[in-house]
Amino acid sequence: MPDTIPSAPASAPETPGGRRWTALVFIALTQLMTVLDSTIVNIALPAAQHDLGISDADKQWAITAYALAFGGLLLLGGRIADLWGRKRALVTGLVGFALASALGGAAPGEAAMFGARALQGVFAALLAPATLSLLAVMFTDARERARAFGIYGAITGVGGALGLILGGFLTEYLSWRWTFFVNIPFAVVAATGALFVIREPAGGRHRAPLDIPGVLLATTGLLALVYGFTRAGSAGGPDTLTVSVFVASAVLLFAFVLTEAKVPFPLLPLRVLTERNRAGAYLVLGLAAVPMFGLFLFLTYYLQLVQGYSPVRTGFAFLPVIAGMIVGSTQLSPLLMPRFPPRLVMAPGLLIAAVSMLLLTQLEVDSAYADLLLPAQLMFGVGMGTALTPAISLATHGIEPHDVGVASAMVNASQRVGGAVGTALLNTVAASTTTAYLSVHPPDATNPAAHQLLRAQALVNGCTQASWWATGILVVAALMSTVLVNTGVPQGSPLPRPATRPARRTLKARPKRPSDEVPDRRGPGSAGRRH
């Protein structure tokens, strides 16, 4: 593999320069809405549970229904964006997401709420690849691409923390129902802007029949995979059903790969996965999502159960992560990406994030926020923001325009699966370590204060053990980015010319006819207008 990505001509975008950046506002708003909904309901769940009479055993479905539909349908959503056109997929997804949010906010019972969350996940699976693939085909200049993907990466990273803040505010000062209703103005503004501003570049639509066997195998396989990790996290470890689900997922996804190698128009062309640098980017994105989702989980428990923070204060406690992510994604990455190979931006960023998790292994019951949590979160945000932006850009680099949607879906699928793994793995580690600590140090039932302190110490012990695991995973991710990613500094346009254009000229030239000798009468410069 050459050390520098060669420049490749691209079809000229129909969205002019200034209009591209205006379009980015509405694309970013859409991405923010879908990421917010991964966490915004978490803090509102206790209030919703009380109002709707949801049992403790069933409350997890408010989170699981969204995660399953989102993760399971991402590949289908990406291919639909390639078939329909990304702008049409974006607007359709926004309208559907708004309607699903209205249903959730007005839900009279738990079944309606869970159904609305699943519908939100369905339309999010259409929105997420549409937004990323629009960025990939609209921003082709290396420097502009770095800036655009920096903004996208910042939103992807900070959206989860913003969801916690917004969910706390809406629940405490309005109602849990507003964690659904708040999506409606987001969707209306984004859809209106998309209709009038976004102009998708020509030549990128994939005109081919939908791969139905691939759709069924990929959807059921991913659903089983996400459900397996979600169940493992909520159950505190694998049981017989969880193991069976994982086995079923492995069989289905293996059958999917075999199918995609044989069908003429695959849902996921294997060429998307077999390119070394792109595969490395997907792996890094999945590994990086493990500690990111885990951090929000166990620090939320620590802040509320040990430090006694309110939901709103807990949300604000994550502001350093947001600030660091914004700096890393919008300042450092755009500065470094046009100058250094992706591996020299990704690996240091991941190592900085690893150091931040290493700091959290020193967590104590009485740790001061400003002394430990603030610098650790700030470092984590800067490191992850710096690393994820080139990884997301690289994952959609050099893709044929008609495959950008499904390649973008793989970015989101990597992060969703990584997030499910992170939640399950780190929650299991923390819970088992906490239980083991309490078994070694039995509580004194006659002393309530000592009993409460012991439980806090056990929870902190679980958090620090999870931090060690997160540190190791980030080090592995940094190593993978160094070993697998060997491309050089991006130069020129990252998108190749659509194959449909030269294909027409080839068909015209065969077979040769007398009319082929007639000179071109379209006048000077007509050939240039064909491009």
MIDRENDREN-896808 format. One record per residue (C-alpha): x, y, z. Coordinates in nm, 2 decimals. Example, Ala and Ser with C-alpha at 12.3 -4.5 7.8 and 13.67 -1.06 7.14 Angstrom:
2
{atom {1.23,-0.45,0.78}},
{atom {1.37,-0.11,0.71}},
***
This chain:
531
{atom {0.00,0.00,0.00}},
{atom {0.15,0.34,-0.09}},
{atom {0.22,0.57,0.19}},
{atom {0.02,0.86,0.03}},
{atom {-0.34,0.84,-0.09}},
{atom {-0.34,0.93,-0.46}},
{atom {-0.56,1.21,-0.58}},
{atom {-0.87,1.10,-0.75}},
{atom {-1.11,1.31,-0.95}},
{atom {-1.47,1.34,-0.83}},
{atom {-1.79,1.45,-0.97}},
{atom {-1.85,1.81,-0.89}},
{atom {-2.09,1.85,-0.60}},
{atom {-2.41,2.03,-0.68}},
{atom {-2.40,2.19,-0.34}},
{atom {-2.18,2.50,-0.37}},
{atom {-1.91,2.58,-0.11}},
{atom {-2.11,2.81,0.11}},
{atom {-2.42,2.61,0.08}},
{atom {-2.23,2.29,0.18}},
{atom {-2.15,2.45,0.52}},
{atom {-2.51,2.56,0.56}},
{atom {-2.62,2.21,0.48}},
{atom {-2.37,2.08,0.75}},
{atom {-2.57,2.27,1.01}},
{atom {-2.88,2.06,0.94}},
{atom {-2.69,1.74,0.90}},
{atom {-2.52,1.81,1.24}},
{atom {-2.86,1.88,1.40}},
{atom {-2.99,1.55,1.28}},
{atom {-2.69,1.36,1.41}},
{atom {-2.72,1.54,1.75}},
{atom {-3.09,1.43,1.77}},
{atom {-3.01,1.06,1.71}},
{atom {-2.72,1.05,1.95}},
{atom {-2.91,1.24,2.22}},
{atom {-3.18,0.98,2.22}},
{atom {-2.93,0.71,2.31}},
{atom {-2.91,0.86,2.67}},
{atom {-3.18,1.13,2.71}},
{atom {-3.44,0.88,2.83}},
{atom {-3.20,0.72,3.09}},
{atom {-3.24,0.99,3.35}},
{atom {-3.62,1.03,3.27}},
{atom {-3.68,0.65,3.31}},
{atom {-3.76,0.65,3.69}},
{atom {-4.03,0.92,3.65}},
{atom {-4.17,0.74,3.34}},
{atom {-4.17,0.41,3.53}},
{atom {-4.37,0.56,3.81}},
{atom {-4.63,0.73,3.59}},
{atom {-4.69,0.44,3.35}},
{atom {-4.66,0.16,3.61}},
{atom {-4.36,-0.01,3.45}},
{atom {-4.21,-0.30,3.65}},
{atom {-3.85,-0.32,3.74}},
{atom {-3.81,-0.62,3.52}},
{atom {-3.95,-0.44,3.21}},
{atom {-3.80,-0.09,3.25}},
{atom {-3.48,-0.18,3.05}},
{atom {-3.69,-0.21,2.74}},
{atom {-3.71,0.17,2.72}},
{atom {-3.34,0.15,2.64}},
{atom {-3.32,-0.19,2.48}},
{atom {-3.59,-0.13,2.22}},
{atom {-3.41,0.17,2.08}},
{atom {-3.07,0.00,2.08}},
{atom {-3.20,-0.31,1.91}},
{atom {-3.39,-0.14,1.63}},
{atom {-3.10,0.11,1.58}},
{atom {-2.82,-0.14,1.58}},
{atom {-3.01,-0.42,1.39}},
{atom {-3.13,-0.21,1.10}},
{atom {-2.82,0.01,1.03}},
{atom {-2.70,-0.19,0.73}},
{atom {-3.04,-0.18,0.57}},
{atom {-3.07,0.19,0.64}},
{atom {-2.74,0.25,0.48}},
{atom {-2.83,0.06,0.17}},
{atom {-3.17,0.23,0.15}},
{atom {-2.99,0.56,0.15}},
{atom {-2.78,0.44,-0.14}},
{atom {-3.09,0.32,-0.33}},
{atom {-3.33,0.61,-0.26}},
{atom {-3.08,0.89,-0.24}},
{atom {-2.94,1.03,0.08}},
{atom {-3.14,1.35,0.09}},
{atom {-3.47,1.16,0.05}},
{atom {-3.36,0.91,0.32}},
{atom {-3.27,1.19,0.55}},
{atom {-3.60,1.37,0.52}},
{atom {-3.81,1.05,0.54}},
{atom {-3.61,0.95,0.86}},
{atom {-3.67,1.29,1.02}},
{atom {-4.04,1.29,0.96}},
{atom {-4.07,0.93,1.09}},
{atom {-3.85,1.01,1.40}},
{atom {-4.07,1.31,1.48}},
{atom {-4.39,1.10,1.46}},
{atom {-4.23,0.83,1.67}},
{atom {-4.13,1.09,1.93}},
{atom {-4.48,1.23,1.94}},
{atom {-4.62,0.88,2.01}},
{atom {-4.37,0.83,2.29}},
{atom {-4.44,1.16,2.46}},
{atom {-4.82,1.09,2.45}},
{atom {-4.78,0.72,2.54}},
{atom {-5.07,0.61,2.78}},
{atom {-4.89,0.29,2.89}},
{atom {-4.56,0.10,2.88}},
{atom {-4.64,-0.09,2.55}},
{atom {-4.69,0.24,2.36}},
{atom {-4.37,0.38,2.51}},
{atom {-4.16,0.08,2.42}},
{atom {-4.31,0.07,2.07}},
{atom {-4.23,0.44,2.02}},
{atom {-3.87,0.38,2.13}},
{atom {-3.84,0.09,1.88}},
{atom {-3.98,0.32,1.60}},
{atom {-3.73,0.59,1.70}},
{atom {-3.46,0.33,1.66}},
{atom {-3.59,0.22,1.31}},
{atom {-3.58,0.58,1.18}},
{atom {-3.25,0.65,1.35}},
{atom {-3.11,0.35,1.16}},
{atom {-3.21,0.54,0.84}},
{atom {-3.08,0.88,0.96}},
{atom {-2.74,0.79,1.09}},
{atom {-2.59,0.65,0.77}},
{atom {-2.77,0.92,0.56}},
{atom {-2.60,1.20,0.75}},
{atom {-2.25,1.05,0.74}},
{atom {-2.27,0.95,0.38}},
{atom {-2.39,1.31,0.28}},
{atom {-2.08,1.44,0.45}},
{atom {-1.86,1.19,0.27}},
{atom {-2.00,1.29,-0.08}},
{atom {-2.03,1.67,-0.02}},
{atom {-1.69,1.74,0.14}},
{atom {-1.42,1.61,-0.09}},
{atom {-1.14,1.86,-0.03}},
{atom {-0.90,1.72,0.23}},
{atom {-0.90,2.03,0.45}},
{atom {-1.27,2.09,0.43}},
{atom {-1.33,1.72,0.49}},
{atom {-1.12,1.74,0.81}},
{atom {-1.32,2.03,0.94}},
{atom {-1.66,1.88,0.85}},
{atom {-1.58,1.54,1.00}},
{atom {-1.44,1.72,1.31}},
{atom {-1.78,1.88,1.37}},
{atom {-1.95,1.55,1.31}},
{atom {-1.71,1.37,1.54}},
{atom {-1.76,1.62,1.82}},
{atom {-2.14,1.59,1.80}},
{atom {-2.12,1.21,1.80}},
{atom {-1.89,1.22,2.10}},
{atom {-2.07,1.48,2.31}},
{atom {-2.42,1.39,2.22}},
{atom {-2.44,1.12,2.49}},
{atom {-2.33,1.35,2.77}},
{atom {-2.56,1.63,2.64}},
{atom {-2.85,1.38,2.65}},
{atom {-2.79,1.32,3.02}},
{atom {-2.79,1.70,3.09}},
{atom {-3.10,1.77,2.88}},
{atom {-3.28,1.46,3.01}},
{atom {-3.22,1.58,3.37}},
{atom {-3.34,1.93,3.30}},
{atom {-3.66,1.83,3.12}},
{atom {-3.75,1.56,3.38}},
{atom {-3.68,1.79,3.68}},
{atom {-3.85,2.11,3.55}},
{atom {-4.11,1.99,3.29}},
{atom {-4.19,1.62,3.25}},
{atom {-4.03,1.30,3.14}},
{atom {-4.26,1.32,2.83}},
{atom {-4.06,1.62,2.70}},
{atom {-3.76,1.39,2.66}},
{atom {-3.97,1.26,2.36}},
{atom {-4.14,1.59,2.26}},
{atom {-3.81,1.78,2.24}},
{atom {-3.72,1.58,1.92}},
{atom {-4.01,1.73,1.72}},
{atom {-3.86,2.08,1.68}},
{atom {-3.52,1.93,1.61}},
{atom {-3.67,1.72,1.33}},
{atom {-3.89,2.00,1.19}},
{atom {-3.59,2.24,1.16}},
{atom {-3.36,1.98,1.02}},
{atom {-3.61,1.85,0.76}},
{atom {-3.70,2.20,0.64}},
{atom {-3.33,2.29,0.61}},
{atom {-3.26,1.96,0.43}},
{atom {-3.53,2.02,0.17}},
{atom {-3.42,2.37,0.08}},
{atom {-3.04,2.36,0.13}},
{atom {-2.90,2.01,0.07}},
{atom {-2.81,1.93,-0.29}},
{atom {-2.68,1.57,-0.32}},
{atom {-2.40,1.53,-0.57}},
{atom {-2.51,1.35,-0.89}},
{atom {-2.40,1.00,-0.98}},
{atom {-2.40,0.84,-0.64}},
{atom {-2.73,0.65,-0.63}},
{atom {-2.70,0.27,-0.64}},
{atom {-2.95,0.15,-0.90}},
{atom {-2.97,-0.22,-0.81}},
{atom {-3.23,-0.46,-0.66}},
{atom {-3.23,-0.49,-0.28}},
{atom {-3.05,-0.80,-0.14}},
{atom {-3.34,-0.95,0.05}},
{atom {-3.15,-1.26,0.19}},
{atom {-2.87,-1.03,0.30}},
{atom {-3.12,-0.79,0.47}},
{atom {-3.28,-1.08,0.67}},
{atom {-2.95,-1.23,0.77}},
{atom {-2.78,-0.90,0.86}},
{atom {-3.08,-0.77,1.05}},
{atom {-3.15,-1.08,1.26}},
{atom {-2.77,-1.13,1.32}},
{atom {-2.72,-0.78,1.44}},
{atom {-3.03,-0.78,1.65}},
{atom {-2.92,-1.10,1.82}},
{atom {-2.57,-0.96,1.87}},
{atom {-2.69,-0.63,2.03}},
{atom {-2.95,-0.81,2.24}},
{atom {-2.69,-1.06,2.36}},
{atom {-2.46,-0.78,2.49}},
{atom {-2.76,-0.58,2.63}},
{atom {-2.89,-0.89,2.82}},
{atom {-2.54,-0.98,2.95}},
{atom {-2.50,-0.63,3.09}},
{atom {-2.84,-0.62,3.26}},
{atom {-2.81,-0.97,3.40}},
{atom {-2.46,-0.91,3.53}},
{atom {-2.30,-1.18,3.31}},
{atom {-2.38,-1.45,3.05}},
{atom {-2.65,-1.71,3.12}},
{atom {-2.77,-2.00,2.90}},
{atom {-3.01,-1.78,2.70}},
{atom {-2.74,-1.51,2.65}},
{atom {-2.49,-1.77,2.52}},
{atom {-2.76,-1.91,2.29}},
{atom {-2.83,-1.57,2.15}},
{atom {-2.45,-1.51,2.08}},
{atom {-2.43,-1.85,1.90}},
{atom {-2.73,-1.77,1.69}},
{atom {-2.58,-1.43,1.61}},
{atom {-2.25,-1.58,1.50}},
{atom {-2.42,-1.84,1.27}},
{atom {-2.65,-1.57,1.11}},
{atom {-2.36,-1.33,1.05}},
{atom {-2.14,-1.60,0.91}},
{atom {-2.42,-1.70,0.67}},
{atom {-2.46,-1.33,0.58}},
{atom {-2.09,-1.31,0.48}},
{atom {-2.12,-1.62,0.27}},
{atom {-2.43,-1.48,0.10}},
{atom {-2.27,-1.15,0.03}},
{atom {-1.98,-1.32,-0.15}},
{atom {-2.22,-1.49,-0.39}},
{atom {-2.51,-1.25,-0.47}},
{atom {-2.47,-1.01,-0.76}},
{atom {-2.60,-0.70,-0.57}},
{atom {-2.50,-0.75,-0.20}},
{atom {-2.64,-0.55,0.08}},
{atom {-2.28,-0.51,0.21}},
{atom {-2.02,-0.55,-0.07}},
{atom {-1.73,-0.73,0.09}},
{atom {-1.49,-0.49,-0.08}},
{atom {-1.60,-0.23,0.18}},
{atom {-1.46,-0.45,0.45}},
{atom {-1.15,-0.60,0.29}},
{atom {-0.96,-0.28,0.24}},
{atom {-0.70,-0.28,0.52}},
{atom {-0.72,0.08,0.63}},
{atom {-1.10,0.09,0.63}},
{atom {-1.12,-0.24,0.83}},
{atom {-0.87,-0.09,1.08}},
{atom {-1.09,0.22,1.11}},
{atom {-1.40,0.01,1.18}},
{atom {-1.21,-0.19,1.44}},
{atom {-1.08,0.12,1.62}},
{atom {-1.42,0.28,1.62}},
{atom {-1.57,-0.03,1.78}},
{atom {-1.30,-0.06,2.04}},
{atom {-1.31,0.31,2.13}},
{atom {-1.69,0.30,2.19}},
{atom {-1.64,0.04,2.47}},
{atom {-1.48,0.28,2.73}},
{atom {-1.68,0.58,2.60}},
{atom {-2.02,0.42,2.69}},
{atom {-1.88,0.25,2.99}},
{atom {-1.75,0.58,3.13}},
{atom {-2.09,0.74,3.13}},
{atom {-2.24,0.44,3.29}},
{atom {-2.02,0.38,3.59}},
{atom {-1.94,0.75,3.66}},
{atom {-2.32,0.82,3.67}},
{atom {-2.35,0.55,3.94}},
{atom {-2.05,0.69,4.12}},
{atom {-2.17,1.05,4.12}},
{atom {-2.52,0.98,4.22}},
{atom {-2.48,0.69,4.47}},
{atom {-2.15,0.78,4.62}},
{atom {-2.12,1.15,4.59}},
{atom {-2.49,1.22,4.62}},
{atom {-2.53,1.43,4.30}},
{atom {-2.88,1.51,4.16}},
{atom {-2.96,1.41,3.80}},
{atom {-2.91,1.76,3.67}},
{atom {-2.58,1.80,3.86}},
{atom {-2.47,1.46,3.73}},
{atom {-2.54,1.58,3.38}},
{atom {-2.33,1.89,3.43}},
{atom {-2.05,1.69,3.58}},
{atom {-1.99,1.55,3.23}},
{atom {-1.92,1.89,3.08}},
{atom {-1.54,1.84,3.08}},
{atom {-1.59,1.55,2.84}},
{atom {-1.79,1.77,2.61}},
{atom {-1.54,2.05,2.62}},
{atom {-1.25,1.81,2.56}},
{atom {-1.43,1.64,2.27}},
{atom {-1.51,1.97,2.11}},
{atom {-1.14,2.08,2.13}},
{atom {-1.01,1.75,2.00}},
{atom {-1.27,1.71,1.72}},
{atom {-1.30,2.07,1.59}},
{atom {-0.95,2.21,1.67}},
{atom {-0.68,1.95,1.70}},
{atom {-0.80,1.70,1.44}},
{atom {-0.86,1.95,1.16}},
{atom {-0.52,2.09,1.23}},
{atom {-0.34,1.75,1.23}},
{atom {-0.53,1.55,0.97}},
{atom {-0.41,1.74,0.66}},
{atom {-0.05,1.72,0.78}},
{atom {0.00,1.37,0.93}},
{atom {-0.10,1.02,0.84}},
{atom {-0.42,0.90,1.02}},
{atom {-0.23,0.65,1.24}},
{atom {-0.02,0.94,1.38}},
{atom {-0.34,1.12,1.48}},
{atom {-0.54,0.83,1.60}},
{atom {-0.29,0.64,1.81}},
{atom {-0.17,0.94,2.03}},
{atom {-0.54,1.04,2.08}},
{atom {-0.63,0.69,2.20}},
{atom {-0.33,0.68,2.43}},
{atom {-0.43,1.02,2.59}},
{atom {-0.77,0.87,2.65}},
{atom {-0.60,0.56,2.80}},
{atom {-0.41,0.78,3.05}},
{atom {-0.74,0.94,3.15}},
{atom {-0.89,0.60,3.23}},
{atom {-0.57,0.52,3.42}},
{atom {-0.63,0.82,3.64}},
{atom {-0.98,0.69,3.72}},
{atom {-0.82,0.38,3.87}},
{atom {-0.72,0.60,4.16}},
{atom {-1.08,0.69,4.24}},
{atom {-1.18,0.69,4.61}},
{atom {-1.50,0.74,4.80}},
{atom {-1.41,1.10,4.89}},
{atom {-1.22,1.19,4.57}},
{atom {-1.25,1.56,4.49}},
{atom {-1.41,1.64,4.16}},
{atom {-1.17,1.91,4.06}},
{atom {-0.86,1.70,4.15}},
{atom {-0.94,1.38,3.97}},
{atom {-1.27,1.36,3.78}},
{atom {-1.23,1.70,3.60}},
{atom {-0.88,1.64,3.45}},
{atom {-0.96,1.28,3.37}},
{atom {-1.27,1.37,3.18}},
{atom {-1.11,1.66,3.00}},
{atom {-0.82,1.43,2.89}},
{atom {-1.06,1.16,2.78}},
{atom {-1.26,1.41,2.57}},
{atom {-0.95,1.56,2.40}},
{atom {-0.80,1.22,2.33}},
{atom {-1.12,1.06,2.19}},
{atom {-1.22,1.37,1.99}},
{atom {-0.88,1.38,1.83}},
{atom {-0.87,1.00,1.75}},
{atom {-1.23,0.94,1.63}},
{atom {-1.24,1.22,1.37}},
{atom {-0.97,1.07,1.14}},
{atom {-1.11,0.72,1.20}},
{atom {-1.46,0.82,1.09}},
{atom {-1.32,1.00,0.79}},
{atom {-1.09,0.71,0.69}},
{atom {-1.39,0.46,0.72}},
{atom {-1.56,0.64,0.43}},
{atom {-1.25,0.73,0.23}},
{atom {-1.20,0.60,-0.13}},
{atom {-1.55,0.44,-0.14}},
{atom {-1.74,0.44,-0.47}},
{atom {-2.02,0.70,-0.43}},
{atom {-2.29,0.43,-0.46}},
{atom {-2.15,0.24,-0.16}},
{atom {-2.10,0.54,0.07}},
{atom {-2.43,0.48,0.25}},
{atom {-2.36,0.12,0.35}},
{atom {-2.00,0.22,0.44}},
{atom {-2.14,0.49,0.67}},
{atom {-2.38,0.24,0.82}},
{atom {-2.08,0.03,0.91}},
{atom {-1.93,0.32,1.10}},
{atom {-2.25,0.35,1.31}},
{atom {-2.28,-0.03,1.34}},
{atom {-1.92,-0.05,1.48}},
{atom {-2.00,0.22,1.74}},
{atom {-2.34,0.07,1.83}},
{atom {-2.20,-0.28,1.88}},
{atom {-1.89,-0.13,2.06}},
{atom {-2.13,0.06,2.29}},
{atom {-2.33,-0.24,2.37}},
{atom {-2.02,-0.44,2.44}},
{atom {-1.89,-0.16,2.66}},
{atom {-2.21,-0.13,2.86}},
{atom {-2.23,-0.50,2.91}},
{atom {-1.86,-0.57,2.97}},
{atom {-1.78,-0.28,3.21}},
{atom {-2.11,-0.32,3.39}},
{atom {-2.04,-0.69,3.44}},
{atom {-1.68,-0.62,3.56}},
{atom {-1.80,-0.34,3.80}},
{atom {-2.09,-0.55,3.94}},
{atom {-1.89,-0.87,3.99}},
{atom {-1.61,-0.68,4.16}},
{atom {-1.85,-0.50,4.38}},
{atom {-2.02,-0.83,4.48}},
{atom {-1.68,-0.99,4.55}},
{atom {-1.57,-0.70,4.77}},
{atom {-1.89,-0.73,4.98}},
{atom {-1.84,-1.10,5.02}},
{atom {-1.49,-1.05,5.15}},
{atom {-1.59,-0.75,5.37}},
{atom {-1.94,-0.84,5.52}},
{atom {-2.14,-0.54,5.63}},
{atom {-2.21,-0.47,5.99}},
{atom {-2.59,-0.46,6.01}},
{atom {-2.58,-0.29,6.36}},
{atom {-2.40,0.02,6.22}},
{atom {-2.59,0.19,5.94}},
{atom {-2.32,0.45,5.87}},
{atom {-2.05,0.19,5.84}},
{atom {-2.27,-0.03,5.62}},
{atom {-2.34,0.26,5.39}},
{atom {-1.97,0.35,5.37}},
{atom {-1.88,-0.02,5.30}},
{atom {-2.13,-0.03,5.01}},
{atom {-1.98,0.29,4.87}},
{atom {-1.63,0.15,4.89}},
{atom {-1.75,-0.17,4.71}},
{atom {-1.90,0.04,4.43}},
{atom {-1.58,0.25,4.40}},
{atom {-1.38,-0.07,4.39}},
{atom {-1.60,-0.19,4.10}},
{atom {-1.55,0.14,3.91}},
{atom {-1.17,0.13,3.94}},
{atom {-1.16,-0.23,3.82}},
{atom {-1.37,-0.13,3.52}},
{atom {-1.13,0.16,3.46}},
{atom {-0.84,-0.08,3.44}},
{atom {-1.03,-0.28,3.17}},
{atom {-1.11,0.04,2.98}},
{atom {-0.74,0.15,2.99}},
{atom {-0.63,-0.19,2.84}},
{atom {-0.90,-0.17,2.56}},
{atom {-0.78,0.18,2.46}},
{atom {-0.42,0.07,2.45}},
{atom {-0.52,-0.22,2.22}},
{atom {-0.72,0.02,2.00}},
{atom {-0.41,0.24,1.98}},
{atom {-0.20,-0.06,1.88}},
{atom {-0.45,-0.17,1.62}},
{atom {-0.46,0.18,1.46}},
{atom {-0.08,0.17,1.43}},
{atom {-0.06,-0.19,1.29}},
{atom {-0.36,-0.19,1.06}},
{atom {-0.37,0.17,0.93}},
{atom {-0.08,0.23,0.70}},
{atom {-0.21,0.50,0.46}},
{atom {-0.05,0.84,0.43}},
{atom {-0.18,1.20,0.44}},
{atom {-0.50,1.23,0.25}},
{atom {-0.45,1.44,-0.07}},
{atom {-0.71,1.57,-0.31}},
{atom {-1.06,1.42,-0.33}},
{atom {-1.13,1.11,-0.13}},
{atom {-1.41,0.99,-0.36}},
{atom {-1.35,0.82,-0.69}},
{atom {-1.53,0.93,-1.00}},
{atom {-1.87,0.75,-1.02}},
{atom {-1.83,0.44,-1.23}},
{atom {-2.16,0.51,-1.42}},
{atom {-2.00,0.79,-1.62}},
{atom {-1.71,0.61,-1.80}},
{atom {-1.94,0.30,-1.83}},
{atom {-2.16,0.49,-2.07}},
{atom {-1.87,0.59,-2.29}},
{atom {-1.75,0.22,-2.30}},
{atom {-2.09,0.10,-2.40}},
{atom {-2.11,0.36,-2.68}},
{atom {-1.77,0.25,-2.82}},
{atom {-1.89,-0.12,-2.85}},
{atom {-1.97,-0.24,-3.11}},
{atom {-1.81,0.01,-3.35}},
{atom {-2.06,0.15,-3.61}},
{atom {-2.02,0.38,-3.90}},
{atom {-2.20,0.65,-3.70}},
{atom {-1.90,0.64,-3.46}},
{atom {-1.69,0.82,-3.72}},
{atom {-1.92,1.12,-3.73}},
{atom {-1.75,1.41,-3.55}},
{atom {-1.88,1.55,-3.23}},
{atom {-2.11,1.85,-3.32}},
{atom {-2.17,1.97,-2.97}},
{atom {-1.91,2.24,-2.99}},
{atom {-1.59,2.31,-2.79}},
{atom {-1.59,2.22,-2.42}},
{atom {-1.88,1.98,-2.45}},
{atom {-1.67,1.69,-2.33}},
{atom {-1.60,1.89,-2.01}},
{atom {-1.97,1.94,-1.95}},
{atom {-2.01,1.56,-1.95}},
{atom {-1.82,1.56,-1.62}},
***
